[in-house]
Amino acid sequence: MVRILLLSDTHSYIDDQILKFVKQADEVWHAGDIGDLKVSDAIKVLKPFRAVYGNIDNAEIRTEFPLDNEFTIEGVSVYITHIGGYPYKYNQRTREKLQLNPPDIFISGHSHILKVMPDKKLNLLHMNPGAAGKHGFHSIRTMLRFTIDQKEIKDLEVIELGKRG
């Protein structure tokens, strides 16, 4: 059993509120737009960390993290990328990749809009944790928390971190 904290779009922002939830997780995943390595460094000293770079991330972040992160955990295949779209409206690069080898969970960020929805055609679960940072048009800062236990995804929770401003 692995407890996952999923965040995205921190845009260089990390605070004690985020770190409180980091400490409660077994692993932390970040769906891009990290903004500054101080964010990933603060998390990595506490927990195992998996991430992808986003469109605002600089060369230093792009050297440390990939565009796509694909792995299997507890028998569940996961594919994370920053800009991917949503079920039935994926961008071309992501759509081709998903159709070729659909994961159990597809995670993207970028939109700052929290969404969790199934893709029944590809038999996968799409997750976008919204934005945990303060930069952007979102009004509430959000993250997701869930458990993966022997091929089962369960205990999904939305974490609201308060207003962006």
Residue, then its C-alpha position, 0 to 999 in steps of 0.5 A: m500500500v502506498r499513499i500518494l500526494l499529487l500536486s501540480d503548478t506550484h510555480s515556485y511556491i512551497d509552504d508549511q501547509i503543503l509540507k504538512f501533507v507531504k509528511q503524511a504521504d509515502e510518495v509525492w508526485h508533481a505534474g509540472d510547472i515546478g517553477d524553482l528547484k527549491v520546491s522539489d528540494a524541499i519535498k525530496v528531503l522528506k519523501p520520495f518524489r516523482a515529477v515532470y517539467g512543465n512549460i514554465d520550467n527552466a533548463e535546470i528543472r528540465t535537466e532534472f525531470p523528464l517531459d513524461n514519467e511512466f512507471t508502475i507502482e503496486g501493479v498500477s501503471v502511471y503516466i504523468t505529463h504536464i500538458g496532456g488534455y482530458p479524456y476525449k480531448y487529449n492533445q495529439r502527442t498524448r492521444e497517440k501515446l495513450q492509444l498505443n499503451p494506455p496506463d491505469i492512471f493518466i496524470s496531467g497538470h497545466s490547466h489549474i483546474l482540478k479534475v478526476m474523470p474516467d476515460k471509458k474508451l481507454n479504460l484509464l483514470h485521468m487526474n489533474p490536481g489543479a494548482a497548489g501554487k499562488h500564480g494563475f487564474h485559479s481561486i482555490r489552491t488544490m492537491l489530490r491524495f489517494t492510496i494505491d493498494q495491490k492494483e486498487i486506487k482508493d481513498l481519493e481526497v481533494i485537498e483545498l489549501g485555501k484561496r490563491g491570494 
